[in-house]
Amino acid sequence: MEGFEAHVKVLTSPTHFSRRGFVMTGLTAGFALAVQPVSAQTITTDTNGLTAGEVKIPVSDGEIPAYRAMPQAGGPFAAIIVIQEVFGVHEHIKDICRRLAKGGYFAVAPALYARQGDPSKLSDIAEIMKIVAKVPDAEVASDIDATVAWAGKQEHTDTQRLGVTGFCWGGRQVWLYAIHDPRVKAAVVWYGPLDGRPDALRPKTVLEAAPALKVPVLGLYGAADQVIPVSDVEKLRAELKATETGSQIVIYPDAPHGFNADYRPSYRPEAAKDGWKRMLAWFKEHGVG
């Protein structure tokens, strides 16, 4: 299940995204079909002391579903946008939101493929990639902008303390969004792809866009990642030095792509737990807490 981002092809023009209807109007319960059966080591975070569940985010051409979790009492809470992995906002991404909420955050994960389809209901990776291939970077940025605006209107949320994190496909989008919106205080990327072939939907790679970064980003990568070569990560490290943002890269020896995905065989507990601690410390260090 690793490596599918490399197979994305151009299927639509980015100028058409505002005229499409919405295929997905609600989130699917449980894990994506393509990742089942899930591992016995899967982490499940309860909702005790939390307000958690599905919400609707107003966007430029309608509404997209999202999963939101926050503490039941207190606030205002720093806001963290959680950007989905390639399988969409399924149970793992919802659990990430709950984990962040247990740490005192308002966390929300918008369904960024809502116009194109619901990958969580598909078992065939090739069919999932047909959905992913139709998602323009400009649309993703617009939907995250809308999510931040929605979060800012919630009673117990402080989007002046805004963080972003994401995984795999979503990791790439974290890099791009941190460049897109300098209001982000800090961002954390989990094994987000860095290179590739630019096209009409994805006009720049992360490596090409990186010089414009103004936000401190922590990148978490694995030395055994078969999707993202260490050479690409080292190129990025060099680019980040020139940005003077204080951004950092951590490379975990022997960790594969998806090392935080506790529901899959790629999970590496030591790297995942260390990465989580680093993420929380990074957010607090940069005013997201």
WOLIN-V709278 format. One record per residue. PHI is phi as a letter, one per 30 degrees, with the letter a starting at -180 (NA if undefined). PSI is psi in degrees with one decimal (NA if undefined). Layout:
BEGIN
{{PHI PSI} {PHI PSI}}
END
This chain:
BEGIN
{{NA -4.1} {d 148.0} {j 4.4} {d -25.0} {e -30.1} {d -15.7} {c 6.3} {d 134.2} {c 162.1} {d 123.6} {b -22.7} {b 169.4} {c 139.2} {d -17.9} {d -9.2} {c -5.0} {d -27.6} {d -8.1} {c 3.3} {d 153.6} {d 174.7} {c 124.0} {d -40.9} {c 119.7} {c -8.1} {a 160.3} {d 145.1} {d 140.0} {d 149.0} {i -162.1} {c 154.9} {e 143.5} {e -33.7} {d -14.1} {c 4.9} {c 147.3} {d 146.0} {d 157.5} {d 153.0} {d -19.0} {c 10.1} {e 133.1} {d 132.0} {b 120.4} {c 126.8} {d 174.4} {c 12.6} {e 126.1} {i 7.0} {c 155.2} {c 116.7} {b 146.8} {l -175.4} {d 143.0} {b 171.2} {c 133.5} {c 119.4} {d 128.1} {b -177.6} {d -27.5} {b 24.2} {l -135.0} {b 144.7} {c 145.6} {d 155.4} {a 161.9} {c 131.0} {b 138.3} {b 140.5} {a 159.9} {d 146.7} {d -28.0} {b 153.4} {j -157.3} {j 177.6} {d 149.0} {c 140.4} {e 145.6} {c 135.9} {b 124.3} {d 125.0} {c 119.3} {c 124.1} {e 155.5} {d -175.9} {d -23.6} {d 0.2} {j -166.0} {d 76.2} {c -167.2} {e -35.8} {d -45.3} {d -37.2} {d -40.5} {d -37.2} {e -43.1} {d -42.5} {d -38.7} {d -43.6} {d -39.2} {d -37.5} {d -25.2} {d 6.4} {j 16.6} {c 156.3} {c 114.1} {c 134.0} {b 135.4} {c 102.4} {d 146.4} {d 100.3} {d -0.7} {c 16.5} {e -31.6} {d -25.3} {c -29.5} {l 179.0} {c 98.7} {d -21.1} {d -18.0} {c 1.8} {c 140.2} {c -13.8} {c 117.4} {e -37.3} {d -38.2} {d -37.1} {d -42.0} {d -23.6} {d -34.8} {d -50.7} {e -36.9} {d -16.1} {c 1.2} {c 111.0} {d 144.2} {e -38.0} {d -36.9} {d -41.2} {d -48.2} {d -41.7} {d -42.5} {d -34.8} {d -38.8} {e -45.8} {d -36.7} {d -42.1} {d -43.2} {d -42.9} {d -45.4} {d -36.8} {d -18.5} {c -5.3} {d 142.4} {e -37.1} {c 29.0} {b 139.9} {c 97.0} {d 0.2} {d -20.0} {c 78.5} {c 127.7} {b 160.4} {b 137.7} {b 155.8} {a 165.3} {b 134.5} {h -119.5} {e -42.6} {d -26.9} {d -42.0} {d -41.7} {d -28.3} {d -47.1} {e -48.7} {d -37.7} {d -35.4} {d -30.7} {d -38.3} {d -41.1} {b 97.9} {d -3.5} {d -18.3} {d 127.1} {d -36.2} {a 153.7} {b 152.7} {b 125.4} {c 129.6} {c 109.1} {h 53.9} {d 131.3} {e 145.8} {c -27.3} {b -173.7} {k -168.6} {c 111.6} {d 147.8} {a -172.0} {d -34.1} {d -30.7} {b 80.6} {d -19.2} {b 143.8} {d 166.9} {d -41.6} {d -37.2} {d -35.4} {d -20.8} {e -37.2} {e -20.9} {d -0.4} {d 134.2} {b -1.5} {c 139.8} {d 121.7} {b 135.6} {c 121.0} {c 127.2} {c 116.9} {b 161.9} {c 137.9} {d -21.1} {c 19.9} {d 120.3} {d -4.7} {c -42.3} {c 106.1} {d 143.7} {e -31.4} {d -36.8} {d -41.2} {d -39.6} {d -35.7} {d -42.5} {d -41.8} {e -42.5} {d -40.6} {d -37.9} {d -32.3} {e -37.6} {d -20.0} {d -19.9} {h 33.0} {c -9.5} {i 10.9} {d 149.5} {b 155.6} {b 134.2} {c 129.1} {c 122.0} {c 120.9} {e 137.4} {i 0.6} {d 131.2} {d 179.0} {d 140.2} {i 28.6} {d -14.1} {c -5.7} {d 85.9} {d -12.8} {c -0.1} {b 162.4} {d -17.5} {d -10.3} {d 132.0} {b 100.4} {e -42.9} {d -47.1} {d -41.7} {d -45.8} {d -39.9} {d -42.4} {d -40.0} {d -43.7} {d -42.0} {d -40.3} {d -49.8} {d -41.1} {d -37.7} {d -44.8} {d -46.8} {d -39.2} {d -31.9} {c 21.9} {i 17.5} {c 83.1} {l NA}}
END
